[in-house]
Amino acid sequence: MSELLTIQNLKTYFYTYAGVVKALDGIDFGIKKGETLGLVGETGCGKSVTSLAIMRLVPDPPGRIVDGVITYKGEDLLKKSEEEMRKIRGSRITMVFQDPMTFINPVITIGDQISEVIKLHRNLALKSLETEIENLKIKASSMDKESKEAQEIFSKIGKLERMKDLPPKISRSRTNELALKHTIEVLKLVQMPYPEKIVKQYPHELSGGMRQRAMIAMALSCNPDLLIADEATTSLDVTIQAQILLLINDLKKRLGSSIMLITHDLGVVAEMCDRVIVMYAGVIVEEAYTKDLFKHPLHPYTAGLLSSIPRLDIDANRLEIIPGSVPNLIDPPKGCRFHPRCKYAMVICKGEKPPMIEVSPGHRVACYIYGQ
C-alpha cells in the first residue's frame, strides 16, 4: 500500500507564561491508503495535538508548529494557505471528536449542519474547477491555436467544462434541496434510525450514540481520503461504543478511506487497527503491526502498558504498574524521556535521545536496549 500522508520531524510547541511546552518534539510516521492506524499513549502524550497539526487547527496563540513536513498526496500541508486548507479540511481529511456536544452547534438542526458541510465543499470544488479553466484559457491565448500543445489545452478545457455538470444558474432552494437529500443518504449510511425525522431535530433531542453517528455522517459527507477519530467512543457506554466501532470499520471498507484512530484503549486498538504507534511525552517510542506489538512489545513503556491490562488467561492477584508519572513537557528529561520510570535505564539513556531503529520488518523502536 502506498502512503496517503507522511509526517517528518513534526514539532509543535505551546508558548505559555510558565514556559514552552514541547507537545510534539520531532515525530515521524506515515498513514497508508486504506489502513487503520492506531495512536496510543497516556493523556498528555501528544495524540490529539498530532491530529490538530494534521488539520492545521493548532490554536495560535499559544500553539505553533515550529518545524516539520506534513505531506498529503505529494504536497506539504504546512505550506498551504488557509484558503487552500479549507478545501482539504472537512472534505479530503476529516475529524470526529470525543464529545459531539462540544463540536455540534446546539441551536442548529442536525440536517442543516450536515447540509452546510456538503454545500460548502461543493461550492469550493466548483470554484477550484473554474479557476483551473480560467488559467488554462489564459495560457492558451498566448499560443498558436493550431499547435499540438494548444489543441491539448482546449481538449482539457472541454473536459473540465463537462465535469462542472451543474446548471449555470441553480437556485438557492434547489441547492438546499439537493444538499438535504444527500444529508439523508449519508445518515442512512451511518445507520441512523429515521433519518428523515432526524434531519429536523436539534442535538439535545438525540442520544449520545446518535449524536456521534451524526458527527461521523458530517465527517463522511464528502467521502474523505482520511478520517481522524479522536477518542470518538470514549464518552459512550460499552454497547454503543461497539456499534460505533463496527460502523467505522464497515464504512472504511465501503468507502476505501484511511483511518487514524486516537485512543488510550488497547482493546479497541487490537480490534480495529492494522498498525499501532505508541507515543510517550511528545515523542514516538514504538511502531509496529498490531499483532506484532501485542505479541512482542519491545519498548519498556509499551510492555508496561500491556502488563497493566487484566487478562483472562493469566491468574494474577495484582496488576503491574508503571512507576512515577508523565514528565513536565516544559522541562522534559534529557535523553530518553521515559528513562526516569524505566527499570532498564542505562547511563546513555540519560544523556542522548535514542534513535528510532527497525528491529524487524515494520517494527520500529526508540530504545538503546536494541541499539547497542
C-alpha positions as CSV (number, residue, x, y, z in Angstrom):
1,M,0.0,0.0,0.0
2,S,1.3,3.5,-0.9
3,E,1.3,6.2,1.8
4,L,-1.5,8.7,1.8
5,L,0.0,11.0,4.4
6,T,3.5,11.2,5.8
7,I,4.8,13.3,8.8
8,Q,8.5,14.1,9.2
9,N,10.2,15.8,12.2
10,L,7.0,17.4,13.3
11,K,7.5,19.8,16.3
12,T,4.5,21.6,17.9
13,Y,5.1,23.9,20.9
14,F,2.8,25.9,23.1
15,Y,4.2,29.2,24.4
16,T,2.8,29.7,27.9
17,Y,3.6,32.0,30.8
18,A,5.2,29.1,32.6
19,G,7.5,28.3,29.7
20,V,7.5,26.5,26.3
21,V,5.5,23.2,26.3
22,K,7.1,20.9,23.7
23,A,3.9,18.9,23.0
24,L,5.4,17.2,19.9
25,D,9.2,17.1,19.6
26,G,10.1,15.6,16.3
27,I,7.7,12.8,15.3
28,D,7.8,10.7,12.1
29,F,5.2,8.3,10.7
30,G,3.0,7.6,7.7
31,I,-0.5,6.5,7.0
32,K,-1.1,4.1,4.1
33,K,-4.1,4.2,1.8
34,G,-7.0,2.1,3.1
35,E,-5.4,1.2,6.5
36,T,-6.4,1.9,10.1
37,L,-3.6,3.3,12.1
38,G,-3.9,3.4,15.9
39,L,-2.2,6.2,18.0
40,V,-2.0,5.3,21.7
41,G,-0.5,6.6,24.9
42,E,-1.2,8.3,28.2
43,T,-3.2,11.5,28.5
44,G,-0.9,14.4,27.5
45,C,1.4,12.4,25.3
46,G,0.6,14.4,22.2
47,K,-2.0,12.3,20.4
48,S,-4.7,15.0,20.0
49,V,-2.0,17.6,19.1
50,T,-0.9,15.4,16.3
51,S,-4.4,15.3,14.8
52,L,-4.8,19.1,15.2
53,A,-1.4,19.6,13.5
54,I,-2.5,17.5,10.5
55,M,-5.8,19.5,10.3
56,R,-3.8,22.8,10.8
57,L,-6.1,23.6,13.7
58,V,-3.5,24.1,16.5
59,P,-4.7,27.2,18.3
60,D,-2.3,30.1,17.7
61,P,-1.6,31.6,20.2
62,P,-0.4,29.8,22.3
63,G,0.4,26.9,20.0
64,R,2.6,26.8,16.9
65,I,4.0,24.3,14.5
66,V,7.7,25.2,14.6
67,D,9.2,22.6,12.3
68,G,8.4,19.6,10.2
69,V,6.7,18.5,7.0
70,I,3.2,17.0,6.6
71,T,2.9,15.6,3.1
72,Y,-0.6,14.7,1.7
73,K,-0.6,13.3,-1.8
74,G,2.8,14.8,-2.5
75,E,2.0,18.3,-1.2
76,D,3.2,19.9,2.1
77,L,0.1,20.9,4.1
78,L,2.2,23.3,6.3
79,K,3.0,25.4,3.2
80,K,-0.7,25.8,2.1
81,S,-2.7,29.0,2.7
82,E,-5.8,28.9,5.0
83,E,-8.0,29.1,1.9
84,E,-6.2,26.0,0.4
85,M,-6.5,24.2,3.7
86,R,-10.3,24.8,3.8
87,K,-10.6,22.9,0.5
88,I,-8.9,19.9,2.2
89,R,-10.2,20.1,5.7
90,G,-13.6,18.7,6.1
91,S,-13.5,17.4,2.5
92,R,-10.4,15.3,1.9
93,I,-9.3,15.0,5.6
94,T,-12.0,15.0,8.3
95,M,-12.2,14.5,12.0
96,V,-14.6,13.0,14.6
97,F,-14.1,14.4,18.1
98,Q,-14.6,12.8,21.5
99,D,-17.6,14.8,22.7
100,P,-20.1,15.6,20.0
101,M,-21.9,18.2,22.1
102,T,-18.8,20.3,22.2
103,F,-18.5,20.4,18.4
104,I,-22.1,20.4,17.2
105,N,-23.9,23.7,17.3
106,P,-26.8,23.3,19.8
107,V,-29.1,25.8,18.1
108,I,-29.0,24.4,14.5
109,T,-30.7,21.3,13.4
110,I,-28.7,18.2,12.5
111,G,-29.8,18.3,8.9
112,D,-28.7,22.0,8.4
113,Q,-25.3,21.3,10.0
114,I,-24.5,18.4,7.7
115,S,-26.0,20.1,4.7
116,E,-23.8,23.1,5.3
117,V,-20.7,21.0,5.0
118,I,-21.9,19.5,1.8
119,K,-22.8,22.9,0.3
120,L,-19.6,24.5,1.4
121,H,-17.3,21.9,-0.2
122,R,-19.4,21.5,-3.4
123,N,-19.0,25.3,-3.9
124,L,-15.3,25.2,-3.2
125,A,-14.8,22.3,-5.7
126,L,-16.7,24.3,-8.3
127,K,-14.7,27.4,-7.7
128,S,-11.5,25.4,-7.9
129,L,-12.6,23.9,-11.3
130,E,-13.5,27.4,-12.7
131,T,-10.1,28.8,-11.6
132,E,-8.3,25.9,-13.4
133,I,-10.3,26.5,-16.6
134,E,-9.6,30.3,-16.5
135,N,-5.8,29.6,-16.1
136,L,-5.8,27.2,-19.0
137,K,-7.6,29.8,-21.2
138,I,-5.0,32.4,-20.3
139,K,-2.2,30.0,-21.2
140,A,-3.8,29.0,-24.5
141,S,-4.4,32.7,-25.5
142,S,-0.7,33.3,-26.0
143,M,-0.2,30.2,-28.2
144,D,-0.6,29.3,-31.8
145,K,-4.2,28.0,-31.9
146,E,-3.2,25.3,-34.4
147,S,-0.3,23.9,-32.4
148,K,-0.5,20.5,-30.8
149,E,0.0,21.9,-27.3
150,A,-2.8,24.4,-27.7
151,Q,-5.1,21.7,-29.0
152,E,-4.4,19.6,-26.0
153,I,-5.2,22.5,-23.7
154,F,-8.5,23.2,-25.5
155,S,-9.4,19.5,-25.1
156,K,-8.7,19.6,-21.4
157,I,-10.8,22.8,-21.0
158,G,-13.7,21.0,-22.7
159,K,-13.4,18.0,-20.3
160,L,-13.3,20.4,-17.3
161,E,-16.3,22.2,-18.5
162,R,-18.3,19.0,-18.7
163,M,-17.1,18.0,-15.2
164,K,-18.8,21.0,-13.7
165,D,-22.1,19.2,-14.6
166,L,-24.2,21.9,-12.9
167,P,-26.8,24.2,-14.4
168,P,-25.3,27.8,-14.8
169,K,-28.0,29.3,-12.6
170,I,-29.0,26.8,-10.0
171,S,-31.4,28.3,-7.4
172,R,-30.6,28.5,-3.7
173,S,-33.7,26.5,-2.9
174,R,-32.7,23.8,-5.4
175,T,-29.2,23.7,-3.8
176,N,-30.7,23.3,-0.4
177,E,-33.0,20.6,-1.6
178,L,-30.1,18.6,-3.2
179,A,-27.9,19.0,-0.1
180,L,-30.7,17.8,2.2
181,K,-31.3,14.8,0.0
182,H,-27.6,13.9,0.2
183,T,-27.7,14.5,4.0
184,I,-30.4,11.9,4.4
185,E,-28.4,9.4,2.3
186,V,-25.3,10.0,4.5
187,L,-27.4,9.5,7.7
188,K,-28.6,6.2,6.2
189,L,-25.0,5.2,5.5
190,V,-24.2,5.5,9.2
191,Q,-27.3,3.5,10.1
192,M,-29.1,6.4,11.7
193,P,-32.8,5.4,12.5
194,Y,-35.5,7.5,10.9
195,P,-33.1,9.9,9.1
196,E,-35.9,11.9,7.5
197,K,-37.0,12.8,11.1
198,I,-33.5,13.3,12.5
199,V,-32.6,16.0,10.0
200,K,-35.3,18.2,11.6
201,Q,-34.1,17.6,15.2
202,Y,-31.6,19.5,17.4
203,P,-28.6,17.9,19.0
204,H,-30.2,17.9,22.5
205,E,-33.0,15.7,21.2
206,L,-30.6,12.9,20.3
207,S,-28.9,10.3,22.5
208,G,-25.0,10.2,22.8
209,G,-24.7,7.4,20.2
210,M,-27.0,9.2,17.7
211,R,-25.0,12.4,18.1
212,Q,-21.8,10.5,17.5
213,R,-23.4,9.0,14.3
214,A,-24.3,12.5,13.2
215,M,-20.7,13.6,13.7
216,I,-19.5,10.6,11.7
217,A,-22.0,11.4,9.0
218,M,-20.8,15.0,8.8
219,A,-17.2,13.8,8.5
220,L,-18.0,11.3,5.8
221,S,-20.4,13.5,3.8
222,C,-17.7,14.4,1.2
223,N,-16.1,10.9,1.0
224,P,-12.7,11.8,2.6
225,D,-9.4,10.1,2.0
226,L,-8.6,10.2,5.7
227,L,-10.8,10.1,8.8
228,I,-9.3,11.0,12.1
229,A,-11.2,9.7,15.1
230,D,-10.0,11.4,18.3
231,E,-11.3,9.3,21.2
232,A,-14.5,9.1,19.3
233,T,-16.1,6.5,21.6
234,T,-14.8,7.3,25.0
235,S,-17.9,9.1,26.3
236,L,-20.2,6.3,25.1
237,D,-21.3,3.2,27.0
238,V,-19.8,-0.2,26.0
239,T,-22.7,-1.4,23.9
240,I,-22.9,1.9,21.8
241,Q,-19.1,2.0,21.7
242,A,-19.0,-1.4,20.0
243,Q,-21.7,-0.3,17.5
244,I,-19.8,2.9,16.6
245,L,-16.5,1.0,16.1
246,L,-18.2,-1.6,13.9
247,L,-19.8,1.2,11.9
248,I,-16.4,3.0,11.4
249,N,-14.8,-0.3,10.3
250,D,-17.7,-1.0,7.8
251,L,-17.6,2.5,6.4
252,K,-13.8,2.2,5.9
253,K,-14.2,-0.9,3.8
254,R,-17.1,0.5,1.8
255,L,-15.6,3.9,1.1
256,G,-11.9,2.9,0.9
257,S,-10.9,5.6,3.4
258,S,-7.9,5.5,5.7
259,I,-8.5,6.0,9.4
260,M,-6.3,7.4,12.2
261,L,-7.8,6.1,15.5
262,I,-6.6,8.0,18.5
263,T,-7.3,6.2,21.8
264,H,-5.9,5.0,25.1
265,D,-8.0,1.8,24.9
266,L,-5.7,-1.1,23.8
267,G,-8.7,-3.4,23.4
268,V,-10.1,-1.0,20.7
269,V,-6.6,-1.0,19.0
270,A,-6.5,-4.8,19.0
271,E,-9.9,-5.0,17.4
272,M,-9.7,-2.2,14.8
273,C,-6.1,-1.3,13.8
274,D,-3.7,-2.6,11.2
275,R,-0.7,-0.8,12.7
276,V,0.0,0.9,16.0
277,I,2.1,3.9,17.1
278,V,2.9,4.3,20.8
279,M,3.6,7.8,22.0
280,Y,5.1,9.0,25.2
281,A,5.7,12.6,26.3
282,G,5.6,14.1,22.8
283,V,7.7,11.5,21.0
284,I,7.1,8.2,19.3
285,V,8.7,5.2,21.2
286,E,7.4,2.3,19.1
287,E,5.6,1.5,15.8
288,A,4.5,-2.0,14.7
289,Y,1.8,-4.1,13.1
290,T,-0.9,-4.7,15.7
291,K,-0.3,-8.4,16.1
292,D,3.5,-7.9,16.4
293,L,3.0,-5.2,19.1
294,F,0.8,-7.3,21.3
295,K,2.9,-10.5,20.9
296,H,6.3,-8.9,21.1
297,P,6.3,-5.4,22.7
298,L,9.8,-4.0,22.5
299,H,9.8,-0.7,24.4
300,P,9.6,-0.9,28.2
301,Y,6.8,1.6,28.1
302,T,4.7,-0.5,25.7
303,A,5.4,-3.6,27.7
304,G,4.3,-1.7,30.8
305,L,1.0,-0.6,29.2
306,L,0.2,-4.2,28.1
307,S,1.1,-5.6,31.5
308,S,-1.3,-3.2,33.2
309,I,-4.3,-4.7,31.4
310,P,-6.3,-7.5,33.1
311,R,-6.1,-10.9,31.2
312,L,-8.3,-13.9,31.4
313,D,-5.5,-16.4,30.6
314,I,-3.3,-15.2,33.5
315,D,-4.1,-15.6,37.2
316,A,-2.7,-12.5,38.8
317,N,-3.6,-11.0,42.2
318,R,-2.1,-7.6,41.3
319,L,-1.7,-5.8,38.0
320,E,1.7,-4.3,37.2
321,I,2.1,-0.6,37.3
322,I,4.5,1.9,35.6
323,P,6.2,3.8,38.5
324,G,6.4,7.6,38.5
325,S,4.4,10.0,36.4
326,V,4.4,11.7,33.0
327,P,7.2,14.3,32.9
328,N,6.6,18.1,32.6
329,L,7.0,18.9,28.9
330,I,8.2,22.4,29.7
331,D,11.4,20.8,31.1
332,P,11.4,17.1,29.8
333,P,14.1,14.7,30.8
334,K,17.2,14.7,28.7
335,G,17.9,11.7,26.5
336,C,15.1,9.1,26.6
337,R,12.1,10.8,28.1
338,F,11.0,7.5,29.7
339,H,14.3,6.8,31.5
340,P,13.2,8.2,34.9
341,R,10.4,5.5,35.0
342,C,12.3,2.7,33.2
343,K,13.8,-0.3,35.2
344,Y,16.2,-1.0,32.3
345,A,17.6,2.6,32.1
346,M,21.3,2.8,31.3
347,V,23.8,5.7,31.5
348,I,23.4,6.5,27.8
349,C,19.6,6.8,28.2
350,K,20.0,9.8,30.5
351,G,22.1,11.8,28.0
352,E,21.2,11.0,24.4
353,K,17.9,10.7,22.7
354,P,17.6,7.1,21.3
355,P,17.2,6.9,17.5
356,M,14.2,5.0,16.0
357,I,15.6,1.7,14.6
358,E,13.9,-1.1,12.8
359,V,14.3,-4.3,14.8
360,S,12.2,-6.5,12.4
361,P,10.2,-5.7,9.2
362,G,7.7,-3.0,10.1
363,H,8.6,-3.0,13.8
364,R,10.5,0.1,14.9
365,V,11.5,1.2,18.4
366,A,13.4,4.0,20.1
367,C,15.3,2.3,22.8
368,Y,19.0,1.7,23.5
369,I,18.4,-1.9,24.6
370,Y,18.1,-2.8,20.9
371,G,20.7,-0.3,19.6
372,Q,23.8,-1.4,21.5
